[in-house]
Each structure stands twice: as structure tokens, then as C-alpha cells.
Amino acid sequence: MAKKLSVDRRKFLKGAAAGAAGLVASASTLAAPQAIPGQSATAPMMPKELDPSNVDVLTTERSGSDFMVDVLKSLGLEYIASNPGSSFRGLHESIINYGGNESPEFITCCHEESSVGLAHGYSKIEGKPMGVLVHSNVGLQHASMAIFNAYCDRAPVYIIAGNSIDATMRRPGVEWDHSAQDVAAMVRDFVKWDDLPISLPHFAESAVRAYKIAMTTPSMPVLVVADSDLQESPLAKDAAIHIPKLTLDSLPMGDSGSVAEAARLLVAAENPVIVADRAARTPAGMARLIELAETLQASVIDQGGRMNFPSRHPLNQSDRGRALIGDADVILGLELTDFWGITHSFRDQLHRTSKSATKDGAKLISITAGDLYTKGNYQDLQRYPEVDLAIAADAETTLPSLTEAVKRLITDDRKRAYQDRGSKLAVARQRALERARTEATYGWDSSPITIARLSAELWAAIKNEDWSLVSDVGFASRWPMRLWSFDKHSQFIGGAGGAGEGYCAPASAGAALANKKHGRLSVSINGDGDMMYAPGVLWTMAHHHIPLLKVMQNNRAYHQEYMHVQRMANRHERGITRADIGTTLKDPNIDFAKVAQGMGVYAEGPISDPKDLGPALKRAIEVVKRGEPALLDTVTEPR
């Protein structure tokens, strides 16, 4: 049971009444001498706010929001991130007082998009939801982009939206603007499930159901609306209300017949390729993929939706995926977001064209829980893939049975062929690493700093720590994946899912919050454009002592869009000299070190000389090891 503040109600009411009377007496003494025509001098006008009839009714009785906190505690939510709002004021107060601000602990954010982003990043480290409170319709509008990211990324986020349903109970003015008949409607196309409970027993059932649905693969955000009147109404002492038991569903495994057929195809293949995107939900998923790949001595292409496969494993062939796909006779896709994109090439020209990238007769096998849940309005489902064997199941759960089926079919002859194949792949992997190291030296002493040098210096500074990269690598041209040694599931969390800007800054903070209790050193490479969407997350990091090293990739542009404008200018033969208009962040340049310092974060920069980078990283890491955030503003080349 949550904590209950010990207060003598009668003494509290008596003291409050005396205090109000004292206020009235003081006001009378100050204002009494001047008589007002038409009024008795003994009955002066009293300010409305001091009228005893307007003094709030005080109570120590439990409220509906107290019970809601009991429900949230039963779900094991560690944190609940929020920008405060009046539509959930009752729940807010119950969390910090009745619930003791523990499990969940209130994490103060400066923007709802940051609140959801924090929860998104947290979920990919902990493998479970973090709570978010949003203020009715306006808060949900702010949060919507981050919710969409989590939806596309198949990440569980637990959202509670305050709202005032009964029109006769709304305060005049802004509370009407900040209410909606169906507040969840605006995000219904990109949450997995939502509900509007109209009673406390209904809330308890919906809250538990929402958690269960969020955690059932494919995981996605869920939304429960908490009516403000339901939050604030007293709860009778003899109220017979019950919190349902949470029982999570077992994850779906591929049927035995389909698994056997997949094993037969893989064992017989001369050049099998395994492609993984969001396959490893947990550390166990990574170990299971390693076992399957090593059993077959098959090449693995890790698309990086999660940390699926060790980056320096001899079978990791991610850097030459296109060539391997073209030569493959069997391709196994594990939780792929875009199977069609793996097997086709696409030309972005005036007349867009595409063609198959696979050879004739290649067999395509898909194992994904994505086929178990699909919506149509938002087109994150990509082009339709024409596969030969589709297994609608959780890939991580299915891998052990697939590996065992493969082992049963392998003959001694096949083992010898696999060993030869594995040896060749190991040589190719070593060559790719050596090539990456050589290419990283190009422009080594250049200013602005190259992304390769930035990545190399950061790796040198953290490689002996228990580290976790809590940002994506796409905008860093995958240099960390090419140079670092990733071999733990916690060392990488993937990208935004929906590719929405403003994701990295809060998501990396949420992942760092989750890493905090594990003692991991969290680091992120954060783009300048992304940071400017909601830089208030820096204050949240400082306020809640979230240890995170944030290295700014400050190329002073929305560089991807800059390249798109260049492409259009080239297409029309107009030259690229004006492509910086509307795409760059210059004149003035943003000083992220000053921005961070102003919000209480240790920061250095702008750093443009690469020789200054190593010492600055060392100083910043010491700050993070002390349990505080740090930021380095590094001025870099575009990509």
C-alpha cells in the first residue's frame, strides 16, 4: 500500500479556519477607515479570495487519484515523465505525496515530446514501459511526434492523458479549450490501444490491460485517459475496488511445420544470408542469433533497429550487405521493417525506378511479429514483400526451435562446407575492419572535425568502460559500428523508428536514466538540428542527475535536407550555391556549450580543433562518472 500522510483532520481544519479568519481581520484593519457610500462602515467589502465561502474544502480522505497511484505501483512503473498540467493535477499530487514520489518517480520535463522521448529510450534499455503524463488535448498534440516514433519503432510507452469529460464540471475559460470529447482520437492511428475509463474499477482494468497490450509483441505505445473529476473525487473508505492481476502473454512462436521448412532451406543453401532489424528484444535474442549464425556459418547483416549481433563477429557482414544479398540463394529476414528494401534497388530520379537485387530462384523467409498487427493510415509498413515462407511469430522466441531444427539436418559434409564458408567470411570481415580504419584517417587533422575522428576519439575514451551508446549511428555515417566493438545488447538501442527529428536528445536521456542503476557509462552523438527541437531536456538531465555524455555533432545544418535541396537543384540544372537557404543553422552559430551551461549541465566548446577533443572527452567522462550530465559541442563536417 502506498504511503499515507498522517494528519489530524479536525486540527487541520481548525487551524485553516483560524488562518482564514486572521487574514480577514488583517485586511479589515488595513482597509476599514474609509466608509463607502451605500455600505455600512462595519461591513467592509471583502476581497473575493478572502471570502470564507471561497476557501477550499480541506480533506485527508483518499481520492480517486490515490487509487490510480496504487494501480500504477502494481504495474511496476519506475518513472513517470511529464510536463505538468492541470488536467492531471490530482494524479500529480497523489504521485508525489500519497505515493511518496517512488515507483513511479516524477521526472519533470519541459515539453511533452521530451516526456515521451524519454520513455521511448528507457524502454529500449529496460525492455518495459515507462509512464508518461500528458495534459489533455494540447499536451497530446505536443507529444504526438514522439508517440509516432515509438509506434514505428515498436517500443512500449505507457501514456496517461488527463481530460475533463463532464462539461458541467469544467472551470470556465481555458479548461474548455483544454478538453475534448475524444482526446485519444488524434493519436489513435499510431497507438496500439486506448481507453476512456468512467469509473475507478474501469480505470484499474484498463490500466492493467493497457500495460499487457503494450508488452505483447509487437510492442507499441498505449494510452489511457484519466478523467479529472474521477481523479479528484473522494474515495469512500468502504469502497470495494480491486486491482486486477497483471499476467503477460507468452510470446508467439513459429509453428513447427514452417520452422522445419525454414531449416531445410537454410541447411541446403550455399550462400544463406541472415538479415536482422529488431530481432533481439533482450540479451537472450542476441545470443540466440549468434548460435544460429554460427551453426550455419552464415553471413549476418545487422540493420541496427536493435543490438542484434556483435559488430566484430567474423560473420557480421553488414558493411557489404548489398553484394551478399545479390549472391544469396536463401535470405532469412528477422523482424525486418522493410524486407522489400533489402531485396530491391531504388533510383531516386525524376522518373523513379526499382528492380530486384536478388538472383533468380532465391528463397525469402520472413519471421516477424509485425504480421500480427498492422494499421493502414500511417504508411510505416513499407512496400509489400513477396516472400516464399512467411512465419508470423516473434523472431527471438522462434530462434531456438529453428536452430535445433537446423542442427538435426546438418550432415558431416555440410559441416565441412560451412567451415569453409565461415573462414572466407572471417577474412572478409577483417578486411572490412582494416578498410574502415584506413578510411577513418582521411582528413584526420581537419577542422571542422571529421565524423570518423570524432567516433574514433570517443571509442578510445570509453572502450575500457561498461558503456552504452544511446543514440543512432545513421547520421554519423555508421562510423561507430565500423570502428567500435559492440558485443553486449545494452551497448546500442537503435534509432527513432519514425525518423522524427527531436528524438535523440530525450531518448538518449531516457536510456541513460535506465542505465543509471546498472552503473553504465551512457554516451550519445547528438545532431544539432535534433537538439534544437526541445533543448529543455538538458535541464531535465541536470535536475534529475542523469549521467549522460552528450557529444554534439554540430555541422550547423539540417544536412540531410541540405543534400535533398542540392539534389533538386542539380536535377533542374540550377547549381547548388543557394542550397544553404532554409537548411543551415548559421548566422548566428549556435553555442551549445552555453545553452547547456545555462541549464546547469557541464559543457565545453565549441571544439573545432581535433587535437582538443581527446582531453575534453576525458574531462567530460569524469563528470559523468560522478553522476552528472556533460556536453561537448564539437563542430564537425557534414557527415
N, C-alpha and C positions, 0 to 999 in steps of 0.2 A: 504494500500500500504506500502511496506517495506520502510525503511529509505534510502535516497539517500544523499551521501556525497556532500557537497556544495564546489565546486572547480571551479575557473575561468580557463577554459581550455587554453586560449591564454597565460595568465601569467604563468601557469604551464609549458607549452611547452617552452616559452621563457626562464624561469628560468632553465629548464632542459638543454636546448641547451647551455646556458651560462656556466652551471656547467660542461658540457662535454668539452666545449672549454677550460675552466680553467684547467681541468685535462690534456688536450693535451698540453697546454702551460707549465704546471709544468713538465711534462715528457720531453718535448723538452729541457727545461732549464737544466735539470739534465743530459741528455744524449747527448747533441749536440757537445761538443768539439772534439770528435774523428771522423775524416772523415773516411768513409768506402769506400774502392776501388770500383770503378764502380758506385758510387752513388754520387749525388750532396750533398754537405755539407749542403745545405739549405733545403733538403728534407729527414730528418732522417727517419729511419724505425720506424713505429708506432706499438706498441703492438695491436694485433687484437682486444682485448676487449675495447681499447680506440678509435678505428676507428669509427667516427660518423655514418658511414653507418651501423654499428652493434648495435647502440643504439636503444633500443626497442621503437616502436611507442607508444606514450602515448595517453590515451583517457579517457574521463569521460562519454562516451556513455554507455548505458546499454548493458549487454552481455546476451547471451542465458542463462547463469547460474543464472543471476539475475531473469529472468522469472521463472526458475526452483525453486528458493527460494520462489517466490510468490506462486507457486503451493504447495510446502511443507507447507507453512504457512496456506494455505487454508484447509489443512488436519488436522491441529491442533497438529502437532508433537511438543512435548515439548523439546525433546533432540534428538541429533544425535551423536552416539558414533563412534569413528573412530581412527585408526592408520593412520597418514597422508600418502598420496600417490599422485604422480604427475598426475595420470590419472584422478583425480577429483580436480586438483588444482584450476580450475576455479570455481567450485561449493563451494569448501572450502573457497575461498576468498569472494565469494558472501554471504555466510552464516555469516561470521564474520564481514564484512564491510557493504555491502548493506542491509543485514538482521539484522544488529545490534547485532548479536550473541544472539538473543532472539527468542524463539519459531520457529525454534529449536535452542537450545544452544549446542555448540560443546563440547562434552565430550572426552577428549584426552585419548586414550588407548595405551598400549604398545604391543598389539597383537590383530589381528583380531578375534581370538577365544574369547578373552575377550570382544570385542565390541559386538558381537552377544550374548554372555552370559549375559552381562548387559541388553540388550534389552529383552532377554528371561525372566529374573527375574522381570524386570519392568512391563512387560505385564501381569504377573500373579497377581500383586497388582492393577494396574490401569485398567485392562481389555481392553486395547487398545495397538496398536503397538508403539514402539519407533524406531526411524530411525537409520540406520547403513550405513556407507560408507565403501566400500572395494576397494582396489587398484587392479583392473583388475584381471588377472588370478592368480597371486601369492598371492594376498590378499584373493581371494576367496578360494584358496587351504587352507590357514591358517584358514579361517572361517568355513570350511566345517563341521567339527565335531560338532561345536556349532549349526550350521544350522540344522544338523541331529537331535540333541537333541530336538530343538524346534519343528521340524516336528513331531517327535514321541510323543511329549508332547502336540501336538495340540495347540501351542501357536503362536499368530500373531507377526511376526517380519518383519519390513519393510526395505529391503536391497536395496541399490543403488550401483551398481558396475561401476566404471569408466573403460573406454576402448577406444582405438584408432582404429576406424574401417577403415578409408581411409588410405591404405598403403602408398600413395604418400604424406601424411601429417605427417607421423611418423618421429620423430627425429631419426637419425642413432644411432645404438647401442642398449642400454638397452630398449628403448621404443618398439622395435620389439619383444624382449623377453617377455616384459610385455604387450603383446596384443594377442588377439585371434580372430579367425573368429566367433566363437560362444562361448563366455565366459561363458554363463549360462549352457552350456551342462554338465559341471562336477557336477552340483548340481540339475539338472532338475528332477532327480528321487526323490528328497526329498525337493522340494519346491512346493507349490500349483500352482503357476503360474509365468511365467516370460515373459518379452518382451524386444525388442531392438528398441526403437523409433528412427526414422531417421529424424524427424523434431520437432520443438518446439510444434506445435499443437498436434502432435503424442505423444510427451512426456507428455503433460498435460492430455490427455485422458488416457494414460497407467498408469500414476502415480495415478490418481483418481481411475481407475479400479482396480489397484493392492491393494489399501487400502480397497476397498469394498470387494474384494475377500478374503483378509486376515481376514476380520472381519465376513465373512459369515461362519456360523458353518458347519463343523468343521474348526476352525481357524487354520491357518498354516503360515509359512514364505512365502513371495513373493519376487521377485527380478526384478528390473528394471535397465537396462543398460543405463548409461548416456555417450554418445559419447563425447570424449574430444573436438573435433572440434565444435560440437554443443554447448558445454558449453562456449567455448571461442570466438566464432564469435559474432560480434556486432549485436545488435538488433535494427532494424530501428525504428525511432521514431513513424512512422505511421503504424507499424506492427499491423495488425488486428488479434490478437491471444486471445484466450478465455480460461478461466479455467472452466472446467465443474463442475456442482454442484454435490456434493457428497450426495448420498442418499443410506443409508444402507438398506439391505434386512431385511424384517421381518423374524423371525426365524421359522423354520418348526415345526408345532405341529402335534402330532399323530392324525390320523383320528378317528372320533367319534366311529365307529364300533369297531375298535381294542381297543380303550381305554375302551369301555363298557365291552368287553370281559375280559380285564385285571382286571378290577374292580370286575367282577363276580368271577373270580378265587381267587382273594385276599380275598374277603369277606367270601367266603366259606372255606378258608384254616384254618386248625387247628394250623399249625406251619409255617406261612409265614416268609420269610427272605428277607430283602431288602439289596442289595449289591451296594454300590456307589463307583465310582472311580473318574471320572472327571465330576460329575453330577452338582455341584454347581459352575457355572461360576461367579456368583455375590452373594452378601449377600442375595438377594431375593431367590436364589436357595436353600440356606441353610434353610431359613425359610419355604420354601415350602416342603422340605423333612421332616422337623420336624413335620409339620402339617399332612402329610400323615402317618408317622410312629405313631404319637400319636392317630390319628383316628382309625388305625388298632391295636394299641398296639403291633406292630410287631418289632422284633429284627432288628437292623441295623448293618451291617458290613461296616465300612468305610475303603476302601483300601488306601486312602490318596493321590490320584492323585491331589486332591484339598482339601480345608477345607470344607467337606460336612456336618458334623454332630458334635454337641458338644461332647467332649471326655468324660465328666462325666454325660451325659444324661442317665437316667435309662435304656433306650432302646438301648444304644450303647453297643454292644456285640462283638466288634472287636477282643478282646483277646481270644475268644473261638469260632471263626468262623467255624473251621473245624467240630466241634461237631454239631453245629447248621445246617450247610449245610447237614450233614448226616441225620438229623431228619426232614428236611423241606419237606413240601408237595407242596409248591409254592415258587419259588425263582424269585424275581424281580431284574434284573440287570440294573443299570442306568449308561450309558456311560462307560461300562466296557472295559478295554483294552484287558482282557483275560478272557472271560466267561468260556471257556473250562478249564482253570487252576483252576477256582473256584470250578468246579463240578467234577474234577478228581484228583486223587493222582498219583504221578510220582516217580519212583525209578531210581535214577542216579547210576546205576551199570554197570558192563561190558556188560550185556545184558539189555538194558533199557526197562522198562515195565511201563504200566499205567493201571488204572482201574477207573471205575466210583465211585465217592464218594457220590452219591445221592441214595436215596432209590427208589425202583421200583414205577413208577407212578408219581413221582414228576414232576410238570409242571414248565417249564422255560420260563420266559417272559423277553424279551430284549427291552429296549428303548435306542437307541443311534443314534446320527447323524453320527457316524463313518461309518454306512452302506451307507451313501450318497456319500462317496468319498473314493476310495481305489486305491492304486497303487500296482504293483506286485513285483518289483525288490527287494526292501528292505523289509525284512520279519517281519515288526513290527505288522502285522495283527494277528499273533498268530494262534493256531490251530482253525479249523472250529467248532463252537459250534452248536450242534443240539438242537435248542430251539423250543418250541411249539408255541410261538407267538412273532414275530419279528416286532417291530414298528420302522421304520426308521424316526426318528424325534429327535429334541433337547429335552433332558430329562427335563431340567429346565423349558422350555416353556410348556411342556406337563403335568407336575405335577399338576397344579391347576385343569385342567379338569379331571384328574384321581382321585384326591381327592374328587371332587364334585360327580363324578360317584360312588365312594365308599360310600359316605355319604348317597346317595339316596337308597342304597341297604341294609344298616345296620338295622337290627331289634333289638328290646329290648333284645331278647335272645342272639343275637350275641354281643351286648354291654357288657352284663354281662360276657360272655366268654372272651371277650377282656380284661376286667378289671382284671380278674383272671390271665390271661396270662401276663399282664403288671406288676402285683405285683410280680410274680415269676421272671420276667426278672430284675426287680429293685433289688431284693435280690441278684441275680447272679452278677449284676454289682457292687454292694457294696462289695461283697466278692472278686471280681477280683481286686478292688482298694486296699483293705486291704492286699491281697496276694502280690500285686506289692510293696506296702510299706514295707512289711516284707522282701521280696526278695532283695529290694534295700539296706537293712542294711548289707547284706552279704559282707564281705571284706571292710566294711565302712572306716576303717583306713588304708587300704592297700596302698602301693606305689609300682608300679605306681597306679594312681587314677582309681577307677572303673568308668565305664560309668554311672552307676546308681548314684554314689555320685556326679559326675560332673553334671548330669542332675538335681539332687535334689538341689544342691547348686545354680545352675543357676536359677531354679524356685524360690527359696527363695529370690533371689536378684531382680527379675523382676516382681513378681506376683502382686504387687500393682501399676505397671506402665501400660500405654497403650502400650503393647508390641506386637511384631510381630516376629515369628520365620521364618527366611527366608532361611532355609536350610532343607534338607531332614532329616528323622529320621531313615532310614533303617540301615545305618552304625553305628548308635548309639543304635542299638537293640531296637528301638521304645521306649526307656525309657521316653523321653518327653511325648509321647502320653499316656503312662501308669501312669505317675505321675502328669503331669500338667493339668490344667483346660483350655481347648480350647473351647471358646464359641462365637468367632467372626470370620467372614470369612477372615479377614485380618491377622489372627494370624498364618496362615500356608499356604505355597504356593505349597507344593508337591515336587516332585523330578525332575530329569533331563529329564525324558521321554525316551531317548535313552540309559540311563545308561552310558553315556560317561564321563570318568574322565576329570577333568578340568572345570566342570560345576559349582560347588558350589561357588568357590571363586568369579567369576564375577557375577553370577546370584544373589547371596546374596547382592552384592554391588548395582546391578540394582534395586532390590526390595527395598533396603534401600534408594536409590535415590528417588523412588516413594513415600516411606513412609515419607520422609523428610518434605514435605509440610503439611502432616497430623499431624506432631508432634509425631509420633510413635517411640518407642524405638525398633530399629531393632537389632536382635541378630541372630547369626549363630553358628552352631557347624561344624567346617570345618576339614576334614581329611587332614593329612599331604601329602599323595600322590597326592590328588586333588590340593592342594595349589601349589605344585611344577611344575604343568603343565605351569602356566603362573602367577608367583608371582608378575609380574609388575602391576597387578590390585591394589596392595596395594598402589603404587604411585598414581594411578588414584584416589583412595579414599582420600588420603591426599591432592592432588592437588585441587580436587573439593569439599573438605569438606563434604564428605558423611558420616553421622553419623551412624556407624555400630559397634557393639561389636562382634568381631570375636574370638570365643574360639576354639583354636586348639585341635582337638582330635589326639594328636601326639602319635600314637602307633608304630612309627618308622618302618612301614611296609606297603606294599600293602597287607593287611591282608586277603582279600578275595582270592587273588591269592595264598597266602601262604597256605590257607586251601585247595585250589584245588590241589596244589602240594602234600600236605600231603595225600589227598585222593588217588592220583595216586600212591604214594609210598606205601600206605597201600595195595592197590589193587595188587601191584606186590610183596608184602611182602619184601620190601627193607628197612623198617624203615623210620622214619620221621626226623632223626637227621640232614639231609642236606637240608631240605625244605626251609631254610632261604636263600639259594643261589639264587640270582636273584629276591627275593621277599621282602627283607628288606631294610630299609633306615638307616643303621648304619655304623659306621667306615668310616667317622665321622658321629656323630649325627648332625642333622640339628637344629640350634638355630634360631627358627622362630622369637623370640623377636628381635634378632639382625638384621635379614633380614628386619623386619617391621620398626625398628628404622632407618635403613639405607635409607628407602623410606619415612621417615617423619611421620610415624604412631606411636602413643603412644603404648608402648608394655612392658609387663613384662614376665619373665620366663627364662628358663624352670621351671615350677612349678610341683614338683613331690610329695610334702607332702600335703595331702588333707586338713590339718589344715590351710594352707596358701591360699587356694582357695577362701574362703568367703571374706576376707579382700581385696584380689586382685580384685575380681569382683566388690566390692563396689567402689574402686578407678577407675576402668576402666569405669564403668557406669557413673560416674561423668564427665569423659572426653567426652563420647558420648552425654550426656545431654547438653554439651557446643557446640555441633555441629560438633565434630571431630570423626574420627575413632579411635578404640582402639583394640588391640590384646593381648590375653593371651595365652602363649604357655604352655599348660598343657600336661604333659607326662602321658599317660593313658594305661590301659590294652588294649589288642587287640580289644575286643568287649564288 
